């Protein structure tokens, strides 16, 4: 994983870019799981959403890390 990426002459932490890239993925999966009714079957829905976001974020970092 790169530490910093130059974006228009400004050094941006790479984790910020991974975070911004994982947000649309999370929104798609969140909407899909809401339509299925998955969140009605879990005990704490916000915690499940947070776990889903962490899984997507970490998978994105691990798959693109070099």
PQR file with spaces between the fields and no chain letter, atoms N, CA, C, O and H, PARSE charges and radii, in Angstrom:
ATOM       1  N    UNK     1       0.837   -1.168    0.000 -0.4000 1.5000
ATOM       2  CA   UNK     1       0.000    0.000    0.000 -0.0000 2.0000
ATOM       3  C    UNK     1       0.889    1.241    0.000  0.5500 1.7000
ATOM       4  O    UNK     1       1.836    1.349    0.779 -0.5500 1.4000
ATOM       5  N    UNK     2       0.569    2.148   -0.868 -0.4000 1.5000
ATOM       6  CA   UNK     2       1.326    3.392   -0.902 -0.0000 2.0000
ATOM       7  C    UNK     2       0.914    4.275    0.273  0.5500 1.7000
ATOM       8  O    UNK     2      -0.239    4.263    0.704 -0.5500 1.4000
ATOM       9  H    UNK     2      -0.200    2.060   -1.501  0.4000 1.0000
ATOM      10  N    UNK     3       1.852    5.016    0.765 -0.4000 1.5000
ATOM      11  CA   UNK     3       1.540    5.881    1.899 -0.0000 2.0000
ATOM      12  C    UNK     3       0.822    7.144    1.464  0.5500 1.7000
ATOM      13  O    UNK     3      -0.165    7.541    2.084 -0.5500 1.4000
ATOM      14  H    UNK     3       2.788    5.025    0.414  0.4000 1.0000
ATOM      15  N    UNK     4       1.303    7.778    0.411 -0.4000 1.5000
ATOM      16  CA   UNK     4       0.719    9.028   -0.066 -0.0000 2.0000
ATOM      17  C    UNK     4       0.663    9.015   -1.580  0.5500 1.7000
ATOM      18  O    UNK     4       1.501    8.404   -2.243 -0.5500 1.4000
ATOM      19  H    UNK     4       2.104    7.455   -0.092  0.4000 1.0000
ATOM      20  N    UNK     5      -0.331    9.694   -2.116 -0.4000 1.5000
ATOM      21  CA   UNK     5      -0.496    9.804   -3.556 -0.0000 2.0000
ATOM      22  C    UNK     5      -0.587   11.280   -3.894  0.5500 1.7000
ATOM      23  O    UNK     5      -1.319   12.029   -3.248 -0.5500 1.4000
ATOM      24  H    UNK     5      -1.012   10.191   -1.577  0.4000 1.0000
ATOM      25  N    UNK     6       0.155   11.692   -4.904 -0.4000 1.5000
ATOM      26  CA   UNK     6       0.112   13.084   -5.342 -0.0000 2.0000
ATOM      27  C    UNK     6      -1.129   13.290   -6.196  0.5500 1.7000
ATOM      28  O    UNK     6      -1.275   12.666   -7.248 -0.5500 1.4000
ATOM      29  H    UNK     6       0.749   11.083   -5.429  0.4000 1.0000
ATOM      30  N    UNK     7      -2.018   14.160   -5.749 -0.4000 1.5000
ATOM      31  CA   UNK     7      -3.267   14.447   -6.445 -0.0000 2.0000
ATOM      32  C    UNK     7      -3.339   15.948   -6.676  0.5500 1.7000
ATOM      33  O    UNK     7      -3.595   16.720   -5.752 -0.5500 1.4000
ATOM      34  H    UNK     7      -1.899   14.667   -4.895  0.4000 1.0000
ATOM      35  N    UNK     8      -3.109   16.354   -7.928 -0.4000 1.5000
ATOM      36  CA   UNK     8      -3.074   17.771   -8.303 -0.0000 2.0000
ATOM      37  C    UNK     8      -2.036   18.547   -7.497  0.5500 1.7000
ATOM      38  O    UNK     8      -2.264   19.697   -7.122 -0.5500 1.4000
ATOM      39  H    UNK     8      -2.901   15.727   -8.678  0.4000 1.0000
ATOM      40  N    UNK     9      -0.922   17.925   -7.240 -0.4000 1.5000
ATOM      41  CA   UNK     9       0.168   18.577   -6.531 -0.0000 2.0000
ATOM      42  C    UNK     9       0.037   18.526   -5.021  0.5500 1.7000
ATOM      43  O    UNK     9       0.875   19.088   -4.317 -0.5500 1.4000
ATOM      44  H    UNK     9      -0.737   16.991   -7.545  0.4000 1.0000
ATOM      45  N    UNK    10      -0.981   17.874   -4.507 -0.4000 1.5000
ATOM      46  CA   UNK    10      -1.191   17.764   -3.063 -0.0000 2.0000
ATOM      47  C    UNK    10      -1.042   16.302   -2.677  0.5500 1.7000
ATOM      48  O    UNK    10      -1.608   15.418   -3.320 -0.5500 1.4000
ATOM      49  H    UNK    10      -1.663   17.417   -5.078  0.4000 1.0000
ATOM      50  N    UNK    11      -0.278   16.055   -1.623 -0.4000 1.5000
ATOM      51  CA   UNK    11      -0.105   14.684   -1.146 -0.0000 2.0000
ATOM      52  C    UNK    11      -1.317   14.288   -0.305  0.5500 1.7000
ATOM      53  O    UNK    11      -1.626   14.922    0.704 -0.5500 1.4000
ATOM      54  H    UNK    11       0.182   16.773   -1.100  0.4000 1.0000
ATOM      55  N    UNK    12      -1.990   13.235   -0.739 -0.4000 1.5000
ATOM      56  CA   UNK    12      -3.201   12.753   -0.078 -0.0000 2.0000
ATOM      57  C    UNK    12      -2.916   11.357    0.454  0.5500 1.7000
ATOM      58  O    UNK    12      -2.345   10.535   -0.264 -0.5500 1.4000
ATOM      59  H    UNK    12      -1.738   12.720   -1.558  0.4000 1.0000
ATOM      60  N    UNK    13      -3.297   11.069    1.687 -0.4000 1.5000
ATOM      61  CA   UNK    13      -3.109    9.711    2.200 -0.0000 2.0000
ATOM      62  C    UNK    13      -3.904    8.709    1.360  0.5500 1.7000
ATOM      63  O    UNK    13      -5.047    8.974    0.987 -0.5500 1.4000
ATOM      64  H    UNK    13      -3.761   11.736    2.270  0.4000 1.0000
ATOM      65  N    UNK    14      -3.309    7.588    1.073 -0.4000 1.5000
ATOM      66  CA   UNK    14      -3.971    6.606    0.214 -0.0000 2.0000
ATOM      67  C    UNK    14      -5.199    6.008    0.881  0.5500 1.7000
ATOM      68  O    UNK    14      -6.132    5.594    0.193 -0.5500 1.4000
ATOM      69  H    UNK    14      -2.381    7.373    1.376  0.4000 1.0000
ATOM      70  N    UNK    15      -5.216    5.957    2.200 -0.4000 1.5000
ATOM      71  CA   UNK    15      -6.388    5.423    2.895 -0.0000 2.0000
ATOM      72  C    UNK    15      -7.620    6.290    2.667  0.5500 1.7000
ATOM      73  O    UNK    15      -8.737    5.774    2.653 -0.5500 1.4000
ATOM      74  H    UNK    15      -4.459    6.293    2.759  0.4000 1.0000
ATOM      75  N    UNK    16      -7.441    7.578    2.489 -0.4000 1.5000
ATOM      76  CA   UNK    16      -8.570    8.449    2.186 -0.0000 2.0000
ATOM      77  C    UNK    16      -9.172    8.103    0.833  0.5500 1.7000
ATOM      78  O    UNK    16     -10.394    8.093    0.686 -0.5500 1.4000
ATOM      79  H    UNK    16      -6.533    7.997    2.500  0.4000 1.0000
ATOM      80  N    UNK    17      -8.342    7.822   -0.143 -0.4000 1.5000
ATOM      81  CA   UNK    17      -8.849    7.450   -1.461 -0.0000 2.0000
ATOM      82  C    UNK    17      -9.539    6.094   -1.426  0.5500 1.7000
ATOM      83  O    UNK    17     -10.557    5.902   -2.092 -0.5500 1.4000
ATOM      84  H    UNK    17      -7.349    7.830   -0.023  0.4000 1.0000
ATOM      85  N    UNK    18      -8.998    5.150   -0.657 -0.4000 1.5000
ATOM      86  CA   UNK    18      -9.657    3.858   -0.493 -0.0000 2.0000
ATOM      87  C    UNK    18     -11.009    4.025    0.208  0.5500 1.7000
ATOM      88  O    UNK    18     -11.986    3.363   -0.142 -0.5500 1.4000
ATOM      89  H    UNK    18      -8.171    5.306   -0.116  0.4000 1.0000
ATOM      90  N    UNK    19     -11.049    4.905    1.186 -0.4000 1.5000
ATOM      91  CA   UNK    19     -12.290    5.177    1.908 -0.0000 2.0000
ATOM      92  C    UNK    19     -13.344    5.747    0.963  0.5500 1.7000
ATOM      93  O    UNK    19     -14.499    5.320    0.980 -0.5500 1.4000
ATOM      94  H    UNK    19     -10.256    5.443    1.470  0.4000 1.0000
ATOM      95  N    UNK    20     -12.940    6.712    0.139 -0.4000 1.5000
ATOM      96  CA   UNK    20     -13.883    7.316   -0.798 -0.0000 2.0000
ATOM      97  C    UNK    20     -14.322    6.342   -1.885  0.5500 1.7000
ATOM      98  O    UNK    20     -15.442    6.438   -2.387 -0.5500 1.4000
ATOM      99  H    UNK    20     -12.002    7.059    0.126  0.4000 1.0000
ATOM     100  N    UNK    21     -13.464    5.423   -2.246 -0.4000 1.5000
ATOM     101  CA   UNK    21     -13.825    4.422   -3.251 -0.0000 2.0000
ATOM     102  C    UNK    21     -14.749    3.357   -2.674  0.5500 1.7000
ATOM     103  O    UNK    21     -15.553    2.779   -3.405 -0.5500 1.4000
ATOM     104  H    UNK    21     -12.554    5.345   -1.839  0.4000 1.0000
ATOM     105  N    UNK    22     -14.647    3.091   -1.381 -0.4000 1.5000
ATOM     106  CA   UNK    22     -15.488    2.054   -0.786 -0.0000 2.0000
ATOM     107  C    UNK    22     -16.880    2.567   -0.426  0.5500 1.7000
ATOM     108  O    UNK    22     -17.782    1.761   -0.197 -0.5500 1.4000
ATOM     109  H    UNK    22     -13.993    3.561   -0.787  0.4000 1.0000
ATOM     110  N    UNK    23     -17.080    3.875   -0.370 -0.4000 1.5000
ATOM     111  CA   UNK    23     -18.403    4.411   -0.058 -0.0000 2.0000
ATOM     112  C    UNK    23     -19.465    4.028   -1.079  0.5500 1.7000
ATOM     113  O    UNK    23     -20.530    3.563   -0.672 -0.5500 1.4000
ATOM     114  H    UNK    23     -16.348    4.530   -0.556  0.4000 1.0000
ATOM     115  N    UNK    24     -19.240    4.194   -2.393 -0.4000 1.5000
ATOM     116  CA   UNK    24     -20.275    3.769   -3.347 -0.0000 2.0000
ATOM     117  C    UNK    24     -20.549    2.264   -3.302  0.5500 1.7000
ATOM     118  O    UNK    24     -21.691    1.834   -3.462 -0.5500 1.4000
ATOM     119  H    UNK    24     -18.375    4.571   -2.724  0.4000 1.0000
ATOM     120  N    UNK    25     -19.502    1.468   -3.084 -0.4000 1.5000
ATOM     121  CA   UNK    25     -19.706    0.029   -2.943 -0.0000 2.0000
ATOM     122  C    UNK    25     -20.594   -0.282   -1.742  0.5500 1.7000
ATOM     123  O    UNK    25     -21.483   -1.130   -1.813 -0.5500 1.4000
ATOM     124  H    UNK    25     -18.574    1.818   -2.954  0.4000 1.0000
ATOM     125  N    UNK    26     -20.339    0.410   -0.653 -0.4000 1.5000
ATOM     126  CA   UNK    26     -21.143    0.201    0.546 -0.0000 2.0000
ATOM     127  C    UNK    26     -22.597    0.590    0.309  0.5500 1.7000
ATOM     128  O    UNK    26     -23.506   -0.113    0.750 -0.5500 1.4000
ATOM     129  H    UNK    26     -19.617    1.099   -0.596  0.4000 1.0000
ATOM     130  N    UNK    27     -22.821    1.689   -0.374 -0.4000 1.5000
ATOM     131  CA   UNK    27     -24.194    2.128   -0.616 -0.0000 2.0000
ATOM     132  C    UNK    27     -24.962    1.129   -1.473  0.5500 1.7000
ATOM     133  O    UNK    27     -26.149    0.897   -1.247 -0.5500 1.4000
ATOM     134  H    UNK    27     -22.083    2.261   -0.732  0.4000 1.0000
ATOM     135  N    UNK    28     -24.290    0.541   -2.453 -0.4000 1.5000
ATOM     136  CA   UNK    28     -24.937   -0.465   -3.299 -0.0000 2.0000
ATOM     137  C    UNK    28     -25.286   -1.707   -2.484  0.5500 1.7000
ATOM     138  O    UNK    28     -26.413   -2.197   -2.552 -0.5500 1.4000
ATOM     139  H    UNK    28     -23.325    0.730   -2.636  0.4000 1.0000
ATOM     140  N    UNK    29     -24.323   -2.219   -1.711 -0.4000 1.5000
ATOM     141  CA   UNK    29     -24.572   -3.409   -0.902 -0.0000 2.0000
ATOM     142  C    UNK    29     -25.601   -3.136    0.191  0.5500 1.7000
ATOM     143  O    UNK    29     -26.416   -4.004    0.507 -0.5500 1.4000
ATOM     144  H    UNK    29     -23.407   -1.821   -1.655  0.4000 1.0000
ATOM     145  N    UNK    30     -25.570   -1.940    0.767 -0.4000 1.5000
ATOM     146  CA   UNK    30     -26.518   -1.582    1.816 -0.0000 2.0000
ATOM     147  C    UNK    30     -27.944   -1.555    1.268  0.5500 1.7000
ATOM     148  O    UNK    30     -28.866   -2.066    1.904 -0.5500 1.4000
ATOM     149  H    UNK    30     -24.908   -1.235    0.511  0.4000 1.0000
ATOM     150  N    UNK    31     -28.122   -0.970    0.106 -0.4000 1.5000
ATOM     151  CA   UNK    31     -29.452   -0.928   -0.496 -0.0000 2.0000
ATOM     152  C    UNK    31     -29.934   -2.335   -0.857  0.5500 1.7000
ATOM     153  O    UNK    31     -31.107   -2.663   -0.679 -0.5500 1.4000
ATOM     154  H    UNK    31     -27.373   -0.555   -0.411  0.4000 1.0000
ATOM     155  N    UNK    32     -29.029   -3.151   -1.361 -0.4000 1.5000
ATOM     156  CA   UNK    32     -29.386   -4.527   -1.709 -0.0000 2.0000
ATOM     157  C    UNK    32     -29.799   -5.326   -0.470  0.5500 1.7000
ATOM     158  O    UNK    32     -30.808   -6.031   -0.488 -0.5500 1.4000
ATOM     159  H    UNK    32     -28.076   -2.885   -1.506  0.4000 1.0000
ATOM     160  N    UNK    33     -29.028   -5.215    0.585 -0.4000 1.5000
ATOM     161  CA   UNK    33     -29.351   -5.947    1.812 -0.0000 2.0000
ATOM     162  C    UNK    33     -30.614   -5.414    2.481  0.5500 1.7000
ATOM     163  O    UNK    33     -31.328   -6.170    3.140 -0.5500 1.4000
ATOM     164  H    UNK    33     -28.208   -4.643    0.600  0.4000 1.0000
ATOM     165  N    UNK    34     -30.898   -4.126    2.322 -0.4000 1.5000
ATOM     166  CA   UNK    34     -32.134   -3.566    2.871 -0.0000 2.0000
ATOM     167  C    UNK    34     -33.348   -4.109    2.130  0.5500 1.7000
ATOM     168  O    UNK    34     -34.364   -4.425    2.749 -0.5500 1.4000
ATOM     169  H    UNK    34     -30.318   -3.512    1.788  0.4000 1.0000
ATOM     170  N    UNK    35     -33.250   -4.217    0.820 -0.4000 1.5000
ATOM     171  CA   UNK    35     -34.370   -4.743    0.038 -0.0000 2.0000
ATOM     172  C    UNK    35     -34.634   -6.216    0.336  0.5500 1.7000
ATOM     173  O    UNK    35     -35.782   -6.660    0.343 -0.5500 1.4000
ATOM     174  H    UNK    35     -32.425   -3.960    0.317  0.4000 1.0000
ATOM     175  N    UNK    36     -33.573   -6.961    0.580 -0.4000 1.5000
ATOM     176  CA   UNK    36     -33.726   -8.378    0.905 -0.0000 2.0000
ATOM     177  C    UNK    36     -34.350   -8.547    2.290  0.5500 1.7000
ATOM     178  O    UNK    36     -35.038   -9.535    2.548 -0.5500 1.4000
ATOM     179  H    UNK    36     -32.640   -6.600    0.575  0.4000 1.0000
ATOM     180  N    UNK    37     -34.109   -7.580    3.179 -0.4000 1.5000
ATOM     181  CA   UNK    37     -34.606   -7.678    4.545 -0.0000 2.0000
ATOM     182  C    UNK    37     -33.598   -8.272    5.501  0.5500 1.7000
ATOM     183  O    UNK    37     -33.960   -8.798    6.553 -0.5500 1.4000
ATOM     184  H    UNK    37     -33.550   -6.778    2.970  0.4000 1.0000
ATOM     185  N    UNK    38     -32.338   -8.187    5.138 -0.4000 1.5000
ATOM     186  CA   UNK    38     -31.273   -8.755    5.970 -0.0000 2.0000
ATOM     187  C    UNK    38     -31.180   -8.058    7.319  0.5500 1.7000
ATOM     188  O    UNK    38     -30.920   -8.714    8.328 -0.5500 1.4000
ATOM     189  H    UNK    38     -32.043   -7.759    4.283  0.4000 1.0000
ATOM     190  N    UNK    39     -31.385   -6.747    7.361 -0.4000 1.5000
ATOM     191  CA   UNK    39     -31.198   -6.000    8.602 -0.0000 2.0000
ATOM     192  C    UNK    39     -32.290   -6.275    9.629  0.5500 1.7000
ATOM     193  O    UNK    39     -32.122   -5.950   10.805 -0.5500 1.4000
ATOM     194  H    UNK    39     -31.596   -6.215    6.541  0.4000 1.0000
ATOM     195  N    UNK    40     -33.396   -6.863    9.213 -0.4000 1.5000
ATOM     196  CA   UNK    40     -34.432   -7.247   10.167 -0.0000 2.0000
ATOM     197  C    UNK    40     -34.050   -8.516   10.916  0.5500 1.7000
ATOM     198  O    UNK    40     -34.609   -8.808   11.973 -0.5500 1.4000
ATOM     199  H    UNK    40     -33.533   -7.127    8.258  0.4000 1.0000
ATOM     200  N    UNK    41     -33.111   -9.263   10.380 -0.4000 1.5000
ATOM     201  CA   UNK    41     -32.728  -10.520   11.021 -0.0000 2.0000
ATOM     202  C    UNK    41     -31.483  -10.400   11.900  0.5500 1.7000
ATOM     203  O    UNK    41     -31.105  -11.370   12.557 -0.5500 1.4000
ATOM     204  H    UNK    41     -32.657   -9.026    9.522  0.4000 1.0000
ATOM     205  N    UNK    42     -30.847   -9.247   11.926 -0.4000 1.5000
ATOM     206  CA   UNK    42     -29.675   -9.071   12.789 -0.0000 2.0000
ATOM     207  C    UNK    42     -30.088   -8.329   14.057  0.5500 1.7000
ATOM     208  O    UNK    42     -31.090   -7.614   14.074 -0.5500 1.4000
ATOM     209  H    UNK    42     -31.154   -8.459   11.392  0.4000 1.0000
ATOM     210  N    UNK    43     -29.315   -8.506   15.099 -0.4000 1.5000
ATOM     211  CA   UNK    43     -29.660   -7.915   16.387 -0.0000 2.0000
ATOM     212  C    UNK    43     -29.425   -6.410   16.401  0.5500 1.7000
ATOM     213  O    UNK    43     -30.251   -5.655   16.915 -0.5500 1.4000
ATOM     214  H    UNK    43     -28.501   -9.086   15.085  0.4000 1.0000
ATOM     215  N    UNK    44     -28.310   -5.975   15.845 -0.4000 1.5000
ATOM     216  CA   UNK    44     -27.945   -4.557   15.877 -0.0000 2.0000
ATOM     217  C    UNK    44     -27.587   -4.122   14.454  0.5500 1.7000
ATOM     218  O    UNK    44     -26.463   -4.334   14.000 -0.5500 1.4000
ATOM     219  H    UNK    44     -27.639   -6.588   15.428  0.4000 1.0000
ATOM     220  N    UNK    45     -28.536   -3.520   13.763 -0.4000 1.5000
ATOM     221  CA   UNK    45     -28.358   -3.183   12.348 -0.0000 2.0000
ATOM     222  C    UNK    45     -27.224   -2.188   12.090  0.5500 1.7000
ATOM     223  O    UNK    45     -26.464   -2.385   11.141 -0.5500 1.4000
ATOM     224  H    UNK    45     -29.450   -3.348   14.132  0.4000 1.0000
ATOM     225  N    UNK    46     -27.074   -1.119   12.899 -0.4000 1.5000
ATOM     226  CA   UNK    46     -25.951   -0.206   12.635 -0.0000 2.0000
ATOM     227  C    UNK    46     -24.589   -0.884   12.770  0.5500 1.7000
ATOM     228  O    UNK    46     -23.655   -0.554   12.039 -0.5500 1.4000
ATOM     229  H    UNK    46     -27.691   -0.959   13.669  0.4000 1.0000
ATOM     230  N    UNK    47     -24.475   -1.819   13.692 -0.4000 1.5000
ATOM     231  CA   UNK    47     -23.219   -2.542   13.847 -0.0000 2.0000
ATOM     232  C    UNK    47     -22.962   -3.452   12.648  0.5500 1.7000
ATOM     233  O    UNK    47     -21.819   -3.607   12.217 -0.5500 1.4000
ATOM     234  H    UNK    47     -25.234   -2.088   14.286  0.4000 1.0000
ATOM     235  N    UNK    48     -24.015   -4.047   12.114 -0.4000 1.5000
ATOM     236  CA   UNK    48     -23.873   -4.871   10.916 -0.0000 2.0000
ATOM     237  C    UNK    48     -23.469   -4.019    9.717  0.5500 1.7000
ATOM     238  O    UNK    48     -22.667   -4.451    8.890 -0.5500 1.4000
ATOM     239  H    UNK    48     -24.943   -3.921   12.464  0.4000 1.0000
ATOM     240  N    UNK    49     -24.018   -2.817    9.620 -0.4000 1.5000
ATOM     241  CA   UNK    49     -23.647   -1.902    8.529 -0.0000 2.0000
ATOM     242  C    UNK    49     -22.186   -1.473    8.654  0.5500 1.7000
ATOM     243  O    UNK    49     -21.463   -1.397    7.660 -0.5500 1.4000
ATOM     244  H    UNK    49     -24.670   -2.465   10.293  0.4000 1.0000
ATOM     245  N    UNK    50     -21.768   -1.198    9.874 -0.4000 1.5000
ATOM     246  CA   UNK    50     -20.372   -0.824   10.092 -0.0000 2.0000
ATOM     247  C    UNK    50     -19.433   -1.969    9.742  0.5500 1.7000
ATOM     248  O    UNK    50     -18.383   -1.754    9.137 -0.5500 1.4000
ATOM     249  H    UNK    50     -22.355   -1.261   10.681  0.4000 1.0000
ATOM     250  N    UNK    51     -19.806   -3.170   10.116 -0.4000 1.5000
ATOM     251  CA   UNK    51     -19.009   -4.353    9.779 -0.0000 2.0000
ATOM     252  C    UNK    51     -18.936   -4.573    8.282  0.5500 1.7000
ATOM     253  O    UNK    51     -17.885   -4.940    7.758 -0.5500 1.4000
ATOM     254  H    UNK    51     -20.659   -3.345   10.608  0.4000 1.0000
ATOM     255  N    UNK    52     -20.050   -4.350    7.585 -0.4000 1.5000
ATOM     256  CA   UNK    52     -20.064   -4.463    6.134 -0.0000 2.0000
ATOM     257  C    UNK    52     -19.116   -3.451    5.499  0.5500 1.7000
ATOM     258  O    UNK    52     -18.370   -3.780    4.576 -0.5500 1.4000
ATOM     259  H    UNK    52     -20.904   -4.052    8.011  0.4000 1.0000
ATOM     260  N    UNK    53     -19.151   -2.211    6.001 -0.4000 1.5000
ATOM     261  CA   UNK    53     -18.253   -1.195    5.463 -0.0000 2.0000
ATOM     262  C    UNK    53     -16.792   -1.553    5.719  0.5500 1.7000
ATOM     263  O    UNK    53     -15.948   -1.385    4.839 -0.5500 1.4000
ATOM     264  H    UNK    53     -19.757   -1.944    6.750  0.4000 1.0000
ATOM     265  N    UNK    54     -16.492   -2.040    6.910 -0.4000 1.5000
ATOM     266  CA   UNK    54     -15.112   -2.426    7.210 -0.0000 2.0000
ATOM     267  C    UNK    54     -14.640   -3.566    6.325  0.5500 1.7000
ATOM     268  O    UNK    54     -13.491   -3.577    5.885 -0.5500 1.4000
ATOM     269  H    UNK    54     -17.178   -2.177    7.625  0.4000 1.0000
ATOM     270  N    UNK    55     -15.514   -4.521    6.062 -0.4000 1.5000
ATOM     271  CA   UNK    55     -15.146   -5.635    5.179 -0.0000 2.0000
ATOM     272  C    UNK    55     -14.876   -5.147    3.760  0.5500 1.7000
ATOM     273  O    UNK    55     -13.901   -5.563    3.135 -0.5500 1.4000
ATOM     274  H    UNK    55     -16.448   -4.513    6.419  0.4000 1.0000
ATOM     275  N    UNK    56     -15.728   -4.273    3.254 -0.4000 1.5000
ATOM     276  CA   UNK    56     -15.523   -3.740    1.906 -0.0000 2.0000
ATOM     277  C    UNK    56     -14.244   -2.910    1.829  0.5500 1.7000
ATOM     278  O    UNK    56     -13.475   -3.023    0.874 -0.5500 1.4000
ATOM     279  H    UNK    56     -16.520   -3.935    3.762  0.4000 1.0000
ATOM     280  N    UNK    57     -14.031   -2.089    2.827 -0.4000 1.5000
ATOM     281  CA   UNK    57     -12.840   -1.224    2.868 -0.0000 2.0000
ATOM     282  C    UNK    57     -11.570   -2.059    2.926  0.5500 1.7000
ATOM     283  O    UNK    57     -10.619   -1.793    2.190 -0.5500 1.4000
ATOM     284  H    UNK    57     -14.656   -1.997    3.602  0.4000 1.0000
ATOM     285  N    UNK    58     -11.546   -3.059    3.788 -0.4000 1.5000
ATOM     286  CA   UNK    58     -10.336   -3.864    3.927 -0.0000 2.0000
ATOM     287  C    UNK    58     -10.095   -4.733    2.685  0.5500 1.7000
ATOM     288  O    UNK    58      -8.949   -4.940    2.286 -0.5500 1.4000
ATOM     289  H    UNK    58     -12.318   -3.274    4.385  0.4000 1.0000
ATOM     290  N    UNK    59     -11.156   -5.233    2.085 -0.4000 1.5000
ATOM     291  CA   UNK    59     -10.985   -6.007    0.841 -0.0000 2.0000
ATOM     292  C    UNK    59     -10.439   -5.136   -0.272  0.5500 1.7000
ATOM     293  O    UNK    59      -9.591   -5.575   -1.049 -0.5500 1.4000
ATOM     294  H    UNK    59     -12.087   -5.065    2.409  0.4000 1.0000
ATOM     295  N    UNK    60     -10.919   -3.904   -0.355 -0.4000 1.5000
ATOM     296  CA   UNK    60     -10.423   -2.992   -1.377 -0.0000 2.0000
ATOM     297  C    UNK    60      -8.937   -2.685   -1.161  0.5500 1.7000
ATOM     298  O    UNK    60      -8.162   -2.653   -2.117 -0.5500 1.4000
ATOM     299  H    UNK    60     -11.608   -3.548    0.276  0.4000 1.0000
ATOM     300  N    UNK    61      -8.552   -2.464    0.076 -0.4000 1.5000
ATOM     301  CA   UNK    61      -7.131   -2.178    0.383 -0.0000 2.0000
ATOM     302  C    UNK    61      -6.265   -3.391    0.076  0.5500 1.7000
ATOM     303  O    UNK    61      -5.194   -3.256   -0.515 -0.5500 1.4000
ATOM     304  H    UNK    61      -9.182   -2.490    0.852  0.4000 1.0000
ATOM     305  N    UNK    62      -6.724   -4.574    0.473 -0.4000 1.5000
ATOM     306  CA   UNK    62      -5.920   -5.770    0.261 -0.0000 2.0000
ATOM     307  C    UNK    62      -5.827   -6.170   -1.214  0.5500 1.7000
ATOM     308  O    UNK    62      -4.790   -6.664   -1.656 -0.5500 1.4000
ATOM     309  H    UNK    62      -7.595   -4.683    0.953  0.4000 1.0000
ATOM     310  N    UNK    63      -6.889   -5.962   -1.966 -0.4000 1.5000
ATOM     311  CA   UNK    63      -6.869   -6.338   -3.373 -0.0000 2.0000
ATOM     312  C    UNK    63      -6.054   -5.375   -4.232  0.5500 1.7000
ATOM     313  O    UNK    63      -5.470   -5.792   -5.233 -0.5500 1.4000
ATOM     314  H    UNK    63      -7.732   -5.560   -1.607  0.4000 1.0000
ATOM     315  N    UNK    64      -6.002   -4.110   -3.866 -0.4000 1.5000
ATOM     316  CA   UNK    64      -5.277   -3.136   -4.667 -0.0000 2.0000
ATOM     317  C    UNK    64      -3.918   -2.786   -4.090  0.5500 1.7000
ATOM     318  O    UNK    64      -3.154   -2.062   -4.728 -0.5500 1.4000
ATOM     319  H    UNK    64      -6.476   -3.771   -3.053  0.4000 1.0000
ATOM     320  N    UNK    65      -3.597   -3.271   -2.916 -0.4000 1.5000
ATOM     321  CA   UNK    65      -2.335   -2.947   -2.273 -0.0000 2.0000
ATOM     322  C    UNK    65      -1.145   -3.545   -3.005  0.5500 1.7000
ATOM     323  O    UNK    65      -1.180   -4.690   -3.457 -0.5500 1.4000
ATOM     324  H    UNK    65      -4.218   -3.860   -2.397  0.4000 1.0000
ATOM     325  N    UNK    66      -0.102   -2.754   -3.111 -0.4000 1.5000
ATOM     326  CA   UNK    66       1.112   -3.257   -3.735 -0.0000 2.0000
ATOM     327  C    UNK    66       2.349   -2.699   -3.048  0.5500 1.7000
ATOM     328  O    UNK    66       3.470   -3.017   -3.443 -0.5500 1.4000
ATOM     329  H    UNK    66      -0.074   -1.824   -2.744  0.4000 1.0000
